[in-house]
Amino acid sequence: MVLAALLLLAPVIAAPASLLPPLAAALAVVGLSVLLYVRVVGSDDEGGGSVWNAIPSRQYEGRHVESGGLARGEQEAAIEEIQQDAADRDRRQ
């Protein structure tokens, strides 16, 4: 997925970079590639990237329900409920 995005954006990145000296252009292309990679993969606590990072939670029960969106939505709701319960217990103590 990242490779496809880089290939699609190559002309957009390369055109302005051609106006710079070769070393600066190479650094600009590498920097933008790394930025795009981090944006697509995400920097969540799960360690690896997940395709679910790119899907808004409001779409879990819509167009992505057949690819596991319903289960993902239920899991996130359960985690949120557990975190809320833990926060409530901390406030009571």
VOZA-503424 format. One record per residue: residue number from 0; x, y, z of N, C-alpha, C in turn. Coordinates in nm, 4 decimals. Layout:
residues N
{site NUM {X Y Z} {X Y Z} {X Y Z}} ...
END
This chain:
residues 93
{site 0 {0.0832 -0.1173 0.0000} {0.0000 0.0000 0.0000} {0.0884 0.1247 0.0000}} {site 1 {0.1921 0.1242 0.0799} {0.2827 0.2386 0.0853} {0.3545 0.2534 -0.0472}} {site 2 {0.3963 0.1418 -0.1054} {0.4649 0.1463 -0.2334} {0.3736 0.2035 -0.3414}} {site 3 {0.2474 0.1623 -0.3405} {0.1523 0.2144 -0.4392} {0.1345 0.3642 -0.4219}} {site 4 {0.1250 0.4102 -0.2977} {0.1103 0.5540 -0.2727} {0.2338 0.6298 -0.3192}} {site 5 {0.3514 0.5739 -0.2942} {0.4755 0.6392 -0.3384} {0.4825 0.6468 -0.4909}} {site 6 {0.4403 0.5394 -0.5572} {0.4433 0.5396 -0.7033} {0.3451 0.6415 -0.7608}} {site 7 {0.2285 0.6544 -0.6965} {0.1307 0.7516 -0.7438} {0.1776 0.8948 -0.7193}} {site 8 {0.2479 0.9154 -0.6087} {0.2917 1.0504 -0.5740} {0.4301 1.0849 -0.6289}} {site 9 {0.4966 0.9925 -0.6953} {0.6322 1.0171 -0.7459} {0.6404 1.1405 -0.8346}} {site 10 {0.5508 1.1590 -0.9302} {0.5610 1.2803 -1.0133} {0.5400 1.4089 -0.9333}} {site 11 {0.4519 1.4030 -0.8344} {0.4248 1.5210 -0.7522} {0.5471 1.5560 -0.6677}} {site 12 {0.6169 1.4533 -0.6203} {0.7352 1.4758 -0.5377} {0.8556 1.5131 -0.6253}} {site 13 {0.8690 1.4470 -0.7400} {0.9882 1.4651 -0.8227} {0.9912 1.5984 -0.8972}} {site 14 {0.8755 1.6510 -0.9348} {0.8737 1.7752 -1.0130} {0.9363 1.8919 -0.9367}} {site 15 {0.8905 1.9224 -0.8146} {0.9558 2.0328 -0.7426} {1.0997 1.9992 -0.7025}} {site 16 {1.1255 1.8711 -0.6784} {1.2596 1.8310 -0.6366} {1.3607 1.8510 -0.7494}} {site 17 {1.3158 1.8504 -0.8745} {1.4090 1.8680 -0.9863} {1.4637 2.0104 -0.9927}} {site 18 {1.4012 2.1034 -0.9247} {1.4492 2.2407 -0.9221} {1.5636 2.2600 -0.8225}} {site 19 {1.5834 2.1635 -0.7351} {1.6865 2.1715 -0.6321} {1.8136 2.1019 -0.6790}} {site 20 {1.9257 2.1282 -0.6140} {2.0476 2.0509 -0.6433} {2.0223 1.9021 -0.6149}} {site 21 {2.0939 1.8127 -0.6804} {2.0659 1.6684 -0.6681} {2.0633 1.6153 -0.5251}} {site 22 {2.1555 1.6565 -0.4405} {2.1579 1.6061 -0.3036} {2.0357 1.6545 -0.2262}} {site 23 {2.0013 1.7801 -0.2413} {1.8835 1.8338 -0.1727} {1.7563 1.7676 -0.2244}} {site 24 {1.7512 1.7413 -0.3540} {1.6348 1.6742 -0.4118} {1.6212 1.5330 -0.3557}} {site 25 {1.7333 1.4616 -0.3459} {1.7301 1.3257 -0.2913} {1.6843 1.3276 -0.1458}} {site 26 {1.7349 1.4224 -0.0685} {1.6925 1.4329 0.0713} {1.5440 1.4675 0.0826}} {site 27 {1.4963 1.5531 -0.0054} {1.3548 1.5893 -0.0034} {1.2671 1.4692 -0.0361}} {site 28 {1.3060 1.3916 -0.1361} {1.2282 1.2738 -0.1749} {1.2295 1.1701 -0.0631}} {site 29 {1.3454 1.1449 -0.0041} {1.3545 1.0481 0.1058} {1.2722 1.0963 0.2252}} {site 30 {1.2837 1.2250 0.2580} {1.2080 1.2792 0.3708} {1.0584 1.2688 0.3508}} {site 31 {1.0113 1.3035 0.2320} {0.8681 1.2923 0.2038} {0.8222 1.1472 0.2029}} {site 32 {0.9070 1.0566 0.1559} {0.8726 0.9142 0.1570} {0.8586 0.8629 0.2993}} {site 33 {0.9508 0.9009 0.3854} {0.9443 0.8589 0.5256} {0.8200 0.9180 0.5917}} {site 34 {0.7915 1.0433 0.5654} {0.6727 1.1077 0.6213} {0.5457 1.0368 0.5767}} {site 35 {0.5379 1.0026 0.4488} {0.4222 0.9304 0.3973} {0.4116 0.7929 0.4611}} {site 36 {0.5236 0.7235 0.4758} {0.5225 0.5904 0.5376} {0.4712 0.5972 0.6808}} {site 37 {0.5208 0.6935 0.7584} {0.4781 0.7072 0.8979} {0.3303 0.7415 0.9038}} {site 38 {0.2841 0.8243 0.8126} {0.1432 0.8644 0.8109} {0.0529 0.7467 0.7783}} {site 39 {0.0935 0.6632 0.6822} {0.0103 0.5498 0.6417} {0.0132 0.4397 0.7465}} {site 40 {0.1309 0.4066 0.7943} {0.1443 0.2970 0.8901} {0.0946 0.3385 1.0272}} {site 41 {0.1170 0.4629 1.0655} {0.0736 0.5101 1.1968} {0.1780 0.4802 1.3019}} {site 42 {0.1606 0.5398 1.4161} {0.2540 0.5176 1.5267} {0.1758 0.4815 1.6515}} {site 43 {0.0910 0.3801 1.6391} {0.0105 0.3388 1.7536} {0.0912 0.2496 1.8469}} {site 44 {0.0307 0.2113 1.9578} {0.0996 0.1314 2.0585} {0.1027 -0.0169 2.0243}} {site 45 {0.0381 -0.0575 1.9173} {0.0328 -0.1987 1.8822} {0.1647 -0.2506 1.8268}} {site 46 {0.2577 -0.1648 1.7981} {0.3854 -0.2075 1.7433} {0.3861 -0.1985 1.5929}} {site 47 {0.3122 -0.2836 1.5250} {0.3071 -0.2806 1.3791} {0.1927 -0.1946 1.3306}} {site 48 {0.1956 -0.1650 1.2038} {0.0881 -0.0868 1.1454} {-0.0340 -0.1734 1.1225}} {site 49 {-0.1469 -0.1098 1.1083} {-0.2711 -0.1809 1.0865} {-0.3514 -0.1068 0.9820}} {site 50 {-0.4185 -0.1819 0.8980} {-0.5040 -0.1192 0.7975} {-0.6187 -0.0451 0.8644}} {site 51 {-0.6544 -0.0844 0.9855} {-0.7641 -0.0194 1.0567} {-0.7295 0.1236 1.0955}} {site 52 {-0.6007 0.1593 1.0973} {-0.5623 0.2973 1.1279} {-0.6174 0.3941 1.0242}} {site 53 {-0.6357 0.3475 0.9024} {-0.6817 0.4344 0.7944} {-0.8338 0.4415 0.7839}} {site 54 {-0.9054 0.3598 0.8621} {-1.0511 0.3542 0.8531} {-1.1126 0.4220 0.9752}} {site 55 {-1.1954 0.5236 0.9545} {-1.2609 0.5890 1.0684} {-1.3564 0.4924 1.1384}} {site 56 {-1.3640 0.5014 1.2697} {-1.4476 0.4082 1.3463} {-1.5949 0.4186 1.3080}} {site 57 {-1.6368 0.5344 1.2583} {-1.7778 0.5484 1.2190} {-1.8128 0.4604 1.0993}} {site 58 {-1.7119 0.4102 1.0279} {-1.7371 0.3255 0.9117} {-1.7267 0.1763 0.9437}} {site 59 {-1.6988 0.1393 1.0671} {-1.6859 -0.0020 1.1029} {-1.8155 -0.0782 1.0762}} {site 60 {-1.9291 -0.0164 1.1054} {-2.0566 -0.0850 1.0866} {-2.1154 -0.0571 0.9490}} {site 61 {-2.0480 0.0199 0.8678} {-2.0975 0.0530 0.7344} {-2.0297 -0.0314 0.6291}} {site 62 {-1.9482 0.0333 0.5500} {-1.8900 -0.0343 0.4341} {-1.7860 -0.1392 0.4703}} {site 63 {-1.7327 -0.1363 0.5927} {-1.6269 -0.2315 0.6300} {-1.6776 -0.3422 0.7221}} {site 64 {-1.8099 -0.3570 0.7316} {-1.8648 -0.4563 0.8231} {-1.8252 -0.5988 0.7826}} {site 65 {-1.8198 -0.6265 0.6526} {-1.7884 -0.7617 0.6076} {-1.6405 -0.7971 0.6226}} {site 66 {-1.5553 -0.6978 0.6356} {-1.4123 -0.7263 0.6500} {-1.3686 -0.7220 0.7964}} {site 67 {-1.4628 -0.7343 0.8865} {-1.4302 -0.7397 1.0285} {-1.4560 -0.6110 1.1026}} {site 68 {-1.5200 -0.5166 1.0381} {-1.5463 -0.3877 1.1015} {-1.6353 -0.3980 1.2233}} {site 69 {-1.7346 -0.4863 1.2173} {-1.8256 -0.5013 1.3311} {-1.7500 -0.5514 1.4541}} {site 70 {-1.6659 -0.6536 1.4350} {-1.5869 -0.7065 1.5467} {-1.4882 -0.6017 1.5966}} {site 71 {-1.4262 -0.5286 1.5060} {-1.3311 -0.4243 1.5456} {-1.4013 -0.3164 1.6275}} {site 72 {-1.5203 -0.2767 1.5837} {-1.5972 -0.1771 1.6579} {-1.6334 -0.2254 1.7972}} {site 73 {-1.6742 -0.3522 1.8081} {-1.7079 -0.4090 1.9397} {-1.5844 -0.4157 2.0296}} {site 74 {-1.4706 -0.4519 1.9726} {-1.3473 -0.4593 2.0513} {-1.3076 -0.3214 2.1041}} {site 75 {-1.3127 -0.2218 2.0175} {-1.2763 -0.0866 2.0605} {-1.3738 -0.0336 2.1650}} {site 76 {-1.5041 -0.0668 2.1508} {-1.6028 -0.0242 2.2502} {-1.5759 -0.0917 2.3847}} {site 77 {-1.5386 -0.2197 2.3819} {-1.5085 -0.2912 2.5059} {-1.3844 -0.2342 2.5738}} {site 78 {-1.2820 -0.2031 2.4960} {-1.1604 -0.1434 2.5523} {-1.1910 -0.0079 2.6140}} {site 79 {-1.2710 0.0712 2.5439} {-1.3076 0.2038 2.5954} {-1.3875 0.1911 2.7260}} {site 80 {-1.4772 0.0912 2.7326} {-1.5556 0.0695 2.8539} {-1.4656 0.0285 2.9705}} {site 81 {-1.3693 -0.0586 2.9454} {-1.2762 -0.1011 3.0496} {-1.1927 0.0166 3.0991}} {site 82 {-1.1452 0.0989 3.0056} {-1.0667 0.2161 3.0453} {-1.1502 0.3146 3.1262}} {site 83 {-1.2769 0.3314 3.0883} {-1.3650 0.4211 3.1621} {-1.3917 0.3669 3.3026}} {site 84 {-1.4136 0.2367 3.3141} {-1.4345 0.1750 3.4461} {-1.3109 0.1919 3.5343}} {site 85 {-1.1937 0.1747 3.4770} {-1.0700 0.1905 3.5534} {-1.0541 0.3360 3.5997}} {site 86 {-1.0882 0.4301 3.5136} {-1.0797 0.5712 3.5516} {-1.1785 0.6045 3.6616}} {site 87 {-1.2983 0.5468 3.6547} {-1.3983 0.5692 3.7595} {-1.3507 0.5113 3.8931}} {site 88 {-1.2905 0.3932 3.8901} {-1.2386 0.3341 4.0149} {-1.1276 0.4183 4.0740}} {site 89 {-1.0410 0.4727 3.9891} {-0.9322 0.5572 4.0386} {-0.9867 0.6825 4.1051}} {site 90 {-1.0937 0.7382 4.0490} {-1.1524 0.8590 4.1084} {-1.2182 0.8314 4.2426}} {site 91 {-1.2753 0.7106 4.2587} {-1.3405 0.6756 4.3853} {-1.2412 0.6479 4.4969}} {site 92 {-1.1196 0.6104 4.4614} {-1.0210 0.5754 4.5650} {-0.9514 0.6930 4.6192}} 
END
